[in-house]
Amino acid sequence: MNRTSVLCGLAVTTLLLAACVTPPPPQSWEGLDLVAQKRFDAVYLRPDASFARYSEIMLDPLEVSFDRNWDPRAGTNPLTRVDTGQIKRVLADEFRRIFEEALTADGKYRLVTEAGPATLRISPAIVDLYINAPDVSMQSAARITSYTLEPGRMTLAAGFRDGESDTLLARVVDRKQGMQSNYLQVTNNVTNLADARRAMTQWARSIREGLDTARAMAPADRH
């Protein structure tokens, strides 16, 4: 799967997420059918998909893109020194650590770097990261303290493919927001990262539970 198709898929998933309220998301997408479930905002599944044989997982590096309306230079104190590359690296590292821990717990699955007949490939992306008041206080002589009432947000868009054939089996779309608050609170790199970790932990657990359920319900692969 090339990068162009990945980026096109991410753009579509953002639209699908927005459609999860009104109107409802389409019933099919890329040969996948929308399925009823409660773990995520939307899950699409290939009609003949079977997860019975997968005991290995190839986890691609997390791709991160910011919300198109996010501007770190906006506001009364323009945050011109925000290192977006560093934000992406930190999120990707935390994402992998959290997902590795969740997916390999109890030994039912093991992570691999090369695909085999028992490999499920997961390609995750955060497609609309919006951070309220990124902390740049450690990058300048002047101490910057930011306050916010609204939480940040980010959307997970993950594709699940057969490791050998690259056949698309499922897609998951889910949006998370930071902790809601009715009062102004300090927003910095510590609180932002805590919200991100909380969201990624929920995603990791839900995906692990979903894989376990799908694997248990699917008939054994006879091929």
C-alpha positions as CSV (number, residue, x, y, z in Angstrom):
1,M,0.0,0.0,0.0
2,N,1.6,3.3,-1.1
3,R,1.6,6.6,0.9
4,T,-0.9,8.2,-1.5
5,S,-3.6,5.7,-0.8
6,V,-2.9,6.0,2.9
7,L,-3.3,9.8,2.9
8,C,-6.5,9.5,0.8
9,G,-7.8,7.0,3.3
10,L,-7.1,9.3,6.2
11,A,-8.9,12.2,4.5
12,V,-12.0,10.0,4.0
13,T,-11.9,8.8,7.6
14,T,-12.0,12.3,8.9
15,L,-15.1,12.9,6.9
16,L,-16.6,9.7,8.1
17,L,-16.0,10.7,11.7
18,A,-17.8,14.0,11.1
19,A,-20.7,12.1,9.6
20,C,-21.0,9.9,12.7
21,V,-23.4,12.4,14.2
22,T,-25.6,13.6,11.3
23,P,-26.0,12.3,8.8
24,P,-25.0,8.7,9.6
25,P,-21.9,7.3,8.1
26,P,-22.2,5.3,4.8
27,Q,-23.1,1.6,5.2
28,S,-20.1,0.5,3.1
29,W,-16.6,1.9,2.3
30,E,-13.8,0.4,0.3
31,G,-15.5,-3.0,0.2
32,L,-16.0,-2.9,3.9
33,D,-19.4,-2.9,5.7
34,L,-20.3,-0.7,8.7
35,V,-20.9,-2.9,11.7
36,A,-22.8,-2.3,14.9
37,Q,-20.6,-2.0,18.0
38,K,-20.0,0.2,21.0
39,R,-16.2,0.5,21.2
40,F,-15.5,3.1,18.5
41,D,-17.3,5.8,16.6
42,A,-17.2,3.7,13.4
43,V,-15.9,0.2,12.5
44,Y,-15.9,-1.2,8.9
45,L,-15.4,-4.9,8.3
46,R,-14.8,-7.0,5.2
47,P,-17.8,-9.4,4.9
48,D,-15.7,-12.5,4.6
49,A,-12.9,-11.4,7.0
50,S,-11.7,-14.0,9.5
51,F,-9.3,-13.2,12.3
52,A,-8.9,-16.8,13.5
53,R,-5.4,-17.4,12.3
54,Y,-3.7,-14.2,13.4
55,S,-1.3,-14.7,16.3
56,E,1.3,-12.1,15.1
57,I,0.9,-8.4,14.7
58,M,2.9,-6.0,12.6
59,L,2.4,-2.5,14.0
60,D,3.3,0.2,11.6
61,P,4.7,3.5,12.9
62,L,2.0,6.0,13.9
63,E,1.4,8.8,11.3
64,V,0.3,12.1,12.8
65,S,-1.3,15.1,11.0
66,F,-2.7,18.2,12.7
67,D,-6.1,19.6,12.3
68,R,-6.2,22.0,9.4
69,N,-7.6,24.7,11.6
70,W,-4.9,24.3,14.3
71,D,-2.5,27.3,14.4
72,P,0.1,27.3,17.2
73,R,0.9,30.9,16.4
74,A,-2.7,32.1,17.2
75,G,-3.7,33.8,20.4
76,T,-2.4,36.6,22.6
77,N,1.0,34.9,23.0
78,P,2.0,33.5,19.6
79,L,3.7,30.2,20.1
80,T,6.2,30.5,17.3
81,R,8.6,28.0,18.8
82,V,6.3,25.0,18.9
83,D,8.2,22.0,17.5
84,T,5.6,20.1,15.6
85,G,8.1,17.4,14.6
86,Q,8.8,16.8,18.3
87,I,5.1,16.6,19.1
88,K,4.7,13.9,16.4
89,R,7.7,11.9,17.6
90,V,6.6,12.0,21.2
91,L,3.1,10.8,20.3
92,A,4.4,8.1,18.0
93,D,6.8,6.8,20.7
94,E,4.0,6.8,23.4
95,F,1.6,5.2,21.0
96,R,3.9,2.3,20.2
97,R,4.8,1.8,23.9
98,I,1.1,1.7,24.9
99,F,0.0,-0.5,22.1
100,E,2.9,-3.0,22.4
101,E,2.0,-3.4,26.1
102,A,-1.7,-4.0,25.4
103,L,-1.3,-6.2,22.3
104,T,1.3,-8.5,23.8
105,A,-0.2,-8.9,27.2
106,D,-0.7,-12.6,28.2
107,G,1.2,-13.8,25.2
108,K,-1.7,-14.4,22.9
109,Y,-0.2,-12.1,20.2
110,R,3.4,-11.3,19.5
111,L,4.8,-8.3,17.5
112,V,6.8,-9.0,14.4
113,T,8.6,-6.9,11.8
114,E,8.1,-9.2,8.8
115,A,4.7,-10.5,7.6
116,G,3.9,-14.2,7.6
117,P,0.7,-16.3,7.2
118,A,-0.3,-15.6,10.8
119,T,0.4,-11.8,10.6
120,L,-2.2,-9.0,11.0
121,R,-0.8,-5.7,9.9
122,I,-2.2,-2.6,11.7
123,S,-1.6,0.8,10.2
124,P,-2.5,3.6,12.7
125,A,-2.8,7.3,12.2
126,I,-4.0,10.3,14.1
127,V,-5.6,12.5,11.5
128,D,-6.7,15.7,13.2
129,L,-4.6,16.5,16.2
130,Y,-5.6,19.7,17.9
131,I,-3.6,20.8,20.9
132,N,-4.7,23.7,23.1
133,A,-1.9,26.0,24.0
134,P,1.2,23.8,23.4
135,D,3.8,24.4,26.1
136,V,6.9,26.3,25.0
137,S,7.9,27.6,28.4
138,M,11.1,25.5,28.5
139,Q,12.2,26.9,25.1
140,S,12.4,30.6,26.0
141,A,13.7,32.9,28.7
142,A,10.2,34.2,29.4
143,R,7.9,31.9,31.3
144,I,4.7,31.3,29.3
145,T,1.6,30.1,31.2
146,S,-1.4,29.2,29.1
147,Y,-5.0,28.7,30.2
148,T,-7.8,26.9,28.4
149,L,-11.4,26.0,28.9
150,E,-11.8,23.7,25.9
151,P,-10.0,20.3,25.7
152,G,-7.8,19.3,22.8
153,R,-8.8,16.4,20.5
154,M,-7.5,13.8,18.1
155,T,-8.9,11.1,15.9
156,L,-7.6,7.6,15.4
157,A,-7.9,6.1,11.9
158,A,-6.5,2.5,11.8
159,G,-6.5,0.0,9.0
160,F,-6.2,-3.7,9.5
161,R,-4.7,-5.9,6.7
162,D,-3.7,-9.4,6.1
163,G,0.1,-9.4,6.4
164,E,0.8,-11.6,3.4
165,S,-1.8,-10.5,0.8
166,D,-2.2,-6.9,2.0
167,T,-6.0,-7.4,1.8
168,L,-7.9,-4.7,3.7
169,L,-9.9,-6.4,6.4
170,A,-11.2,-3.6,8.6
171,R,-11.0,0.1,9.5
172,V,-11.6,1.8,12.8
173,V,-12.3,5.5,13.3
174,D,-12.6,7.1,16.8
175,R,-12.3,10.6,18.2
176,K,-11.1,11.4,21.7
177,Q,-11.1,14.7,23.5
178,G,-9.2,15.9,26.5
179,M,-10.7,16.1,30.0
180,Q,-13.7,18.4,30.0
181,S,-13.7,21.3,32.4
182,N,-16.0,24.1,33.4
183,Y,-13.2,26.3,34.7
184,L,-10.0,27.7,33.3
185,Q,-7.0,25.4,33.9
186,V,-3.3,25.5,33.1
187,T,-2.6,23.7,29.8
188,N,1.0,22.6,29.2
189,N,3.0,19.7,27.8
190,V,2.3,17.6,30.9
191,T,-1.5,17.9,30.8
192,N,-1.6,17.5,27.0
193,L,0.5,14.3,27.1
194,A,-1.6,13.0,30.0
195,D,-4.7,13.4,27.8
196,A,-3.0,11.8,24.9
197,R,-1.9,8.8,26.9
198,R,-5.4,8.4,28.3
199,A,-6.9,8.3,24.8
200,M,-4.3,6.0,23.4
201,T,-4.7,3.6,26.3
202,Q,-8.4,3.4,25.7
203,W,-7.8,2.8,22.0
204,A,-5.2,0.1,22.7
205,R,-7.5,-1.8,25.1
206,S,-10.5,-1.5,22.8
207,I,-8.6,-2.8,19.8
208,R,-7.2,-5.7,21.8
209,E,-10.6,-6.6,23.1
210,G,-12.0,-6.3,19.6
211,L,-9.3,-8.6,18.2
212,D,-9.9,-11.1,20.9
213,T,-13.7,-11.1,20.3
214,A,-13.3,-11.4,16.5
215,R,-10.8,-14.2,16.8
216,A,-13.0,-16.1,19.2
217,M,-16.1,-15.7,17.1
218,A,-14.5,-16.5,13.7
219,P,-14.4,-20.1,12.4
220,A,-10.9,-21.6,12.1
221,D,-9.1,-20.7,8.9
222,R,-8.9,-23.9,6.7
223,H,-6.5,-22.5,4.2
